[in-house]
Amino acid sequence: MDVLTEINWALLAPILFLQAILMITALISCVKQEETNGPKGMWIAIIIIVNLIGPILYFLFGRKNR
């Protein structure tokens, strides 16, 4: 059997969609933020590479409090 035919896309698609929206929102926020806790390039890499956890880490620790 093919692995792709065994995946229930009806269950997986909403999760992938939400993950993409979270990543895009975090990237836009990071780019617009004047200062971040740490280098901005590092946060962009974390957001993209670490997938679901990366954007959450950015929102919790990366943004500087005003």
Contact map, one row per residue, 1 for C-alpha under 8 A:
111011000000000000000000000000000000000000000000000000000000000000
111111000000000000000000000000000000000000000000000000000000000000
111111100000000000000000000000000000000000000000000000000000000000
011111100000000000000000000000000000000000000000000000000000000000
111111110000000000000000000000000000000000000000000000000000000000
111111110000000000000000000000000000000000000000000000000000000000
001111111001000000000000000000000000000000000000000000000000000000
000011111111000000000000000000000000000000000000000000000000000000
000000111111100000000000000000000000000000000000000000000000000000
000000011111110000000000000000000000000000000000000000000000000000
000000011111111000000000000000000000000000000000000000000000000000
000000111111111100000000000000000000000000000000000000000000000000
000000001111111110000000000000000000000000000000000000000000000000
000000000111111111000000000000000000000000000000000000000000000000
000000000011111111100000000000000000000000000000000000000000000000
000000000001111111110000000000000000000000000000000000000000000000
000000000000111111111000000000000000000000000000000000000000000000
000000000000011111111100000000000000000000000000000000000000000000
000000000000001111111110000000000000000000000000001100000000000000
000000000000000111111111000000000000000000000000000000000000000000
000000000000000011111111100000000000000000000000000000000000000000
000000000000000001111111110000000000000000000000000100100000000000
000000000000000000111111111000000000000000000011001100100000000000
000000000000000000011111111100000000000000000000000000000000000000
000000000000000000001111111110000000000000000000000000000000000000
000000000000000000000111111111000000000000000010000000100110000000
000000000000000000000011111111100000000000010010000000100000000000
000000000000000000000001111111110000000000000000000000000000000000
000000000000000000000000111111111000000000000000000000000000000000
000000000000000000000000011111111001000100110000000000000000001000
000000000000000000000000001111111100000100000000000000000000000000
000000000000000000000000000111111100000000000000000000000000000000
000000000000000000000000000011111111000000000000000000000000001000
000000000000000000000000000000111111000000000000000000000000000000
000000000000000000000000000000001111100100000000000000000000001100
000000000000000000000000000001001111111100000000000000000000011100
000000000000000000000000000000000011111000000000000000000000111100
000000000000000000000000000000000001111101100000000000000000010000
000000000000000000000000000000000001111111100000000000000000000000
000000000000000000000000000001100011011111110000000000000000000000
000000000000000000000000000000000000001111111000000000000000000000
000000000000000000000000000000000000011111111100000000000000000000
000000000000000000000000000001000000011111111110000000000100010000
000000000000000000000000001001000000000111111111000000000000000000
000000000000000000000000000000000000000011111111100000000000000000
000000000000000000000000000000000000000001111111111001100100000000
000000000000000000000010011000000000000000111111111111100100000000
000000000000000000000010000000000000000000011111111001100000000000
000000000000000000000000000000000000000000001111111001000000000000
000000000000000000000000000000000000000000000111111111000000000000
000000000000000000100010000000000000000000000111111111100000000000
000000000000000000100110000000000000000000000010011111110000000000
000000000000000000000000000000000000000000000010011111111000000000
000000000000000000000000000000000000000000000111111111111100000000
000000000000000000000110011000000000000000000111001111111110000000
000000000000000000000000000000000000000000000000000111111111000000
000000000000000000000000000000000000000000000000000011111111110000
000000000000000000000000010000000000000000100110000001111111111000
000000000000000000000000010000000000000000000000000000111111111000
000000000000000000000000000000000000000000000000000000011111111000
000000000000000000000000000000000000100000000000000000001111111100
000000000000000000000000000000000001110000100000000000001111111100
000000000000000000000000000001001011100000000000000000000111111110
000000000000000000000000000000000011100000000000000000000000111111
000000000000000000000000000000000000000000000000000000000000001111
000000000000000000000000000000000000000000000000000000000000000111
